[in-house]
Amino acid sequence: MAEGVSLRAYVFLDSLQPQLTSHICTTCKGYFPVPHMASLFLEVAPGMQIHRLIDRALKAADVQPATLVVERAYGMLEIHHQDKGQVLAGGQAILDYLGVTAEERQKPHVVSNTVIRSVEPYHAMILDKIRFGSMINPGESLFIMETEPAAYVAFAANEAEKAADVTLVDVTPFGAYGRLYLAGSESEIDSAAEAATKAIESLTGKSKR
């Protein structure tokens, strides 16, 4: 591995779902994806090293970056393209530079996993004030997930949207923890929560410990 660089998260999304795509477009400062593009989310420490990695990906493949975040401890990058092969090639260029395989990423785990039934009106109101996705209505059920590392929560959001008819309220795939908020009927939220949890549990990697 490149000296001093830790691969915290590396996850390929085969088909960006419409709501997650829209959320990325709302919050990103780079190039907008469209639904069903392939996407790769990657997170490293220390954060500033993400600039070397985006350079490698862009020189190796015809991909576009939507998000590049450098925060206190970690750096996060998203790249996308209609051609899955281009996205995988960009990711491989990063792995080659780091001298690792995808299996040497940090294995994610769920920090918290909560379902709240029949959200109260004031709770819905305050969530609607701080979200970047769609609104939650009073009386709907709410699913909240936190993951570590953060970038993996994008995969959880994408798989939940595939599995259930839910509303993406917000998702934050960077920082100390990734956070996901989904709303919907009780049965659909249960299906989404199951899909999101299974998505995180399906990912391999090295234990943080």
C-alpha positions in Angstrom: 0.0 0.0 0.0 1.1 3.6 -0.6 3.0 4.5 2.5 0.7 6.0 5.2 -2.5 5.6 3.2 -5.4 3.5 4.6 -8.2 2.2 2.3 -11.2 2.7 4.5 -14.0 2.1 1.9 -14.2 0.8 -1.6 -17.6 -0.2 -3.0 -19.0 -0.5 -6.5 -22.7 0.3 -7.2 -23.8 -1.5 -10.4 -26.8 0.8 -11.1 -27.5 4.1 -9.3 -31.1 4.2 -8.2 -33.2 7.3 -9.1 -33.5 8.8 -5.6 -29.9 8.3 -4.7 -28.9 9.8 -8.0 -31.0 12.8 -7.4 -29.6 13.2 -3.9 -26.1 13.1 -5.3 -27.0 15.8 -7.8 -28.5 18.0 -5.1 -25.4 17.8 -2.8 -22.4 17.4 -5.2 -20.2 20.0 -6.6 -18.9 17.9 -9.5 -20.5 16.2 -12.5 -24.0 15.0 -12.2 -24.8 11.3 -12.7 -28.1 10.0 -14.2 -30.0 7.0 -13.0 -28.7 3.5 -13.7 -25.1 4.7 -14.2 -22.4 2.6 -12.5 -20.7 4.3 -9.5 -17.8 3.8 -7.2 -17.5 5.2 -3.7 -14.1 5.3 -2.1 -12.8 6.6 1.3 -9.2 6.9 2.5 -7.2 8.3 5.4 -5.5 10.7 5.6 -8.0 12.9 3.7 -5.7 14.9 1.5 -4.5 11.7 -0.3 -7.9 11.6 -2.1 -6.4 14.1 -4.6 -3.7 11.6 -5.7 -6.4 9.0 -6.1 -8.8 11.1 -8.2 -5.8 12.0 -10.4 -5.1 8.3 -11.0 -8.7 7.4 -11.8 -9.2 10.3 -14.2 -6.0 9.5 -16.1 -6.8 5.8 -16.4 -10.5 5.8 -17.3 -13.3 7.9 -18.9 -15.1 8.6 -15.6 -16.7 11.7 -14.1 -16.4 12.6 -10.4 -19.6 13.8 -8.6 -18.2 14.2 -5.1 -14.8 15.0 -3.7 -14.7 15.6 0.1 -11.7 16.3 2.3 -12.7 16.6 5.9 -10.9 16.4 9.2 -9.7 12.8 9.1 -10.9 11.2 5.8 -11.2 11.8 2.1 -14.2 10.5 0.1 -14.6 10.2 -3.7 -17.4 9.2 -6.0 -16.9 8.4 -9.7 -19.5 7.3 -12.3 -20.0 6.4 -15.9 -22.6 4.6 -18.2 -20.0 1.9 -18.9 -19.4 -0.2 -15.8 -16.0 -1.2 -17.2 -14.8 2.4 -17.2 -15.8 2.7 -13.5 -14.0 -0.5 -12.6 -10.9 0.6 -14.6 -10.8 3.8 -12.6 -11.1 2.0 -9.4 -8.4 -0.5 -10.4 -6.0 2.3 -11.2 -6.6 3.6 -7.6 -6.0 0.1 -6.1 -2.9 -0.4 -8.2 -1.5 3.0 -7.0 -2.2 2.0 -3.4 -0.8 -1.5 -4.0 -3.8 -3.3 -2.6 -6.8 -5.3 -3.7 -10.5 -4.4 -3.0 -10.5 -7.2 -0.3 -8.0 -5.1 1.7 -10.5 -2.4 2.3 -11.9 -1.9 5.8 -14.9 -4.2 6.5 -17.9 -2.1 7.2 -20.2 -2.5 10.2 -23.5 -1.0 11.3 -23.1 1.4 14.1 -26.8 1.9 14.7 -29.9 0.6 13.1 -33.3 2.1 14.2 -36.9 2.0 13.0 -39.3 4.6 14.4 -43.0 3.8 13.8 -45.6 6.6 13.0 -43.3 9.6 13.2 -44.8 12.5 15.2 -45.5 15.8 13.4 -42.9 17.8 15.2 -40.3 15.1 14.6 -41.2 15.1 10.9 -41.0 18.9 10.7 -37.5 19.1 12.2 -36.2 16.3 9.9 -37.7 18.1 6.9 -35.8 21.3 7.9 -32.4 19.5 7.8 -32.7 17.0 4.9 -31.4 17.3 1.4 -33.7 14.6 0.0 -37.4 14.2 0.0 -39.7 15.1 2.9 -41.0 12.7 5.5 -44.7 13.1 6.3 -46.2 12.7 9.9 -47.4 9.2 10.5 -44.8 7.5 8.2 -42.2 5.1 9.5 -38.6 6.2 9.6 -35.5 4.0 9.2 -32.1 5.4 10.4 -28.8 3.7 9.8 -25.2 4.6 10.7 -22.2 2.9 9.2 -18.5 2.9 9.7 -16.7 3.7 7.4 -19.1 6.3 6.1 -18.9 5.8 2.4 -20.5 2.4 2.6 -23.9 3.9 3.5 -24.3 4.9 -0.2 -24.4 1.2 -1.0 -26.9 0.6 1.7 -29.1 3.4 0.4 -28.9 2.1 -3.2 -29.8 -1.5 -2.2 -32.7 -0.3 0.0 -34.1 1.7 -2.8 -34.0 -1.3 -5.1 -35.8 -3.5 -2.6 -38.6 -1.3 -1.3 -41.0 1.6 -2.2 -39.5 4.1 0.2 -38.5 7.8 0.2 -34.9 8.8 0.6 -34.9 11.6 3.1 -31.2 12.0 3.5 -27.8 10.2 3.1 -24.4 11.4 4.2 -21.6 9.1 2.9 -18.6 11.0 4.5 -17.3 11.9 7.9 -16.8 9.7 11.0 -20.0 7.8 10.3 -22.3 7.4 7.3 -25.9 8.2 7.9 -29.1 7.2 6.1 -32.7 8.3 6.6 -35.6 6.5 4.8 -39.3 7.0 5.1 -42.3 5.1 4.1 -45.1 2.7 5.1 -44.3 0.3 8.0 -44.0 -2.8 5.7 -41.9 -1.0 3.1 -39.5 0.4 5.7 -39.1 -3.0 7.2 -38.1 -4.3 3.7 -35.8 -1.4 3.2 -34.1 -1.9 6.6 -33.5 -5.5 5.9 -32.0 -4.8 2.4 -29.8 -2.1 3.8 -28.5 -4.2 6.6 -27.9 -7.2 4.3 -26.0 -4.9 1.9 -23.6 -3.8 4.6 -23.2 -7.4 6.0 -22.4 -8.7 2.5 -19.3 -6.6 2.1 -16.0 -8.2 2.9 -12.7 -6.6 4.0 -10.3 -6.4 6.9 -11.6 -5.9 10.4 -10.8 -2.5 11.9 -9.6 -4.3 15.0 
